[in-house]
Amino acid sequence: MSGTEVVVGRIGKAHGVRGEVSVEPRTDEPDRRFADGSVLLVRSPGGRAGSATGSPPPNGRPTCLCVRSTRRHQSRLLVTFEGVADRTAAEALRGLLLVAEVDADERPEDPEEFYDHQLVGLQVRTVDAVPVGT
């Protein structure tokens, strides 16, 4: 798929000893983005200047992860990824961003919502219509 990258979550600490991680969702659609079988790109936070999603992680870390299972535990989202079998592997992912590719013309269902990348290049004005910038 060719499209725009949208950050959908950030991997937190490992949970348990079987490779499960906590994920801080950055999407209004966690059930869709973290559905079993979903493939998410992995990005390092920060990365290149001007890059909203960071850069691919350094060598030795995956560039994409496939969701094996997702569950809620208390107020957290816990995710297990294919190939992440133990706590050590899970902890190595801590802090990485999870990214989904969306078609450039895809829009959230609610007309009052938007993706961050849809704001880039828009003019910013005060409530009195005074231009502030882009």
C-alpha distance (Angstrom), angle and dihedral (degrees) to the residues before:
residue distance angle dihedral
M1 . . .
S2 3.76 . .
G3 3.77 115.7 .
T4 3.75 148.5 99.8
E5 3.77 122.3 -45.5
V6 3.81 116.4 -123.2
V7 3.81 122.8 -172.9
V8 3.81 107.6 -125.7
G9 3.80 100.9 172.1
R10 3.78 151.5 -12.6
I11 3.78 122.8 -126.3
G12 3.79 114.1 -121.7
K13 3.77 131.3 -175.4
A14 3.78 126.6 -33.6
H15 3.80 117.0 -94.3
G16 3.79 116.5 -148.1
V17 3.80 125.4 -27.7
R18 3.82 102.9 -71.2
G19 3.81 101.4 78.0
E20 3.79 100.1 -89.3
V21 3.83 117.4 145.1
S22 3.76 134.8 -166.7
V23 3.80 113.8 -118.9
E24 3.79 127.1 -157.3
P25 3.82 101.7 -144.6
R26 3.80 116.2 -137.4
T27 3.77 94.6 -175.8
D28 3.78 136.7 78.7
E29 3.81 87.8 -136.7
P30 3.83 106.1 58.3
D31 3.82 92.9 148.8
R32 3.81 89.7 56.8
R33 3.81 99.0 39.5
F34 3.83 95.0 44.3
A35 3.80 98.0 39.2
D36 3.80 116.5 139.5
G37 3.80 109.2 -82.6
S38 3.81 95.5 22.1
V39 3.79 113.5 141.3
L40 3.79 115.3 -144.0
L41 3.78 128.3 -171.6
V42 3.80 116.7 -125.1
R43 3.80 121.5 -135.4
S44 3.79 133.8 177.6
P45 3.79 114.1 -119.4
G46 3.79 113.0 -105.4
G47 3.75 104.0 4.9
R48 3.78 122.2 151.2
A49 3.78 119.8 11.3
G50 3.77 110.2 -97.7
S51 3.79 94.0 22.1
A52 3.78 112.4 122.8
T53 3.79 94.4 -163.4
G54 3.78 100.3 36.5
S55 3.77 124.2 -125.6
P56 3.80 132.9 -60.9
P57 3.80 110.4 -76.6
P58 3.81 120.2 -95.6
N59 3.81 121.2 -87.1
G60 3.77 114.5 -67.3
R61 3.80 94.2 39.1
P62 3.79 124.7 93.6
T63 3.80 120.7 -101.9
C64 3.80 91.4 -152.1
L65 3.80 137.2 18.6
C66 3.80 131.2 -155.8
V67 3.81 116.8 -141.4
R68 3.81 111.1 -123.6
S69 3.81 96.4 177.2
T70 3.79 142.5 -15.1
R71 3.78 131.0 -159.1
R72 3.76 140.0 166.3
H73 3.80 118.7 -117.8
Q74 3.78 115.1 -176.4
S75 3.82 102.8 -48.9
R76 3.82 95.9 -24.8
L77 3.78 134.8 93.8
L78 3.82 110.9 -132.3
V79 3.80 118.7 -162.3
T80 3.79 132.9 -172.9
F81 3.81 117.0 -158.2
E82 3.79 127.8 -158.0
G83 3.81 110.8 -98.3
V84 3.81 95.2 19.4
A85 3.79 99.4 108.1
D86 3.79 106.8 160.8
R87 3.78 145.8 25.3
T88 3.82 93.5 -95.1
A89 3.82 92.2 56.0
A90 3.81 90.9 44.1
E91 3.80 93.6 49.8
A92 3.84 90.1 51.2
L93 3.83 88.1 64.5
R94 3.80 94.6 54.7
G95 3.81 113.9 130.8
L96 3.81 96.5 14.6
L97 3.80 119.6 131.8
L98 3.80 122.1 -122.7
V99 3.79 114.2 -142.0
A100 3.80 133.0 -168.7
E101 3.78 125.0 -160.7
V102 3.79 114.6 -128.4
D103 3.78 128.3 -173.2
A104 3.80 111.2 -100.2
D105 3.81 90.5 -118.2
E106 3.83 95.8 45.7
R107 3.79 113.3 119.3
P108 3.80 131.7 -171.4
E109 3.82 112.9 -101.5
D110 3.82 93.8 -115.4
P111 3.84 110.2 73.8
E112 3.82 89.0 -146.1
E113 3.83 90.9 61.1
F114 3.81 130.3 76.6
Y115 3.78 142.4 173.6
D116 3.80 117.4 -104.5
H117 3.82 92.1 -118.3
Q118 3.82 89.1 60.2
L119 3.81 89.5 66.8
V120 3.80 95.7 56.9
G121 3.79 110.5 111.2
L122 3.82 96.7 14.1
Q123 3.79 119.6 131.2
V124 3.78 116.3 -110.1
R125 3.80 118.2 -143.7
T126 3.79 134.6 175.4
V127 3.81 119.7 -117.1
D128 3.83 85.6 -94.5
A129 3.84 89.7 58.2
V130 3.81 93.9 -109.4
P131 3.84 109.4 151.0
V132 3.81 112.5 -116.5
G133 3.80 102.2 173.3
T134 3.78 143.4 -80.3
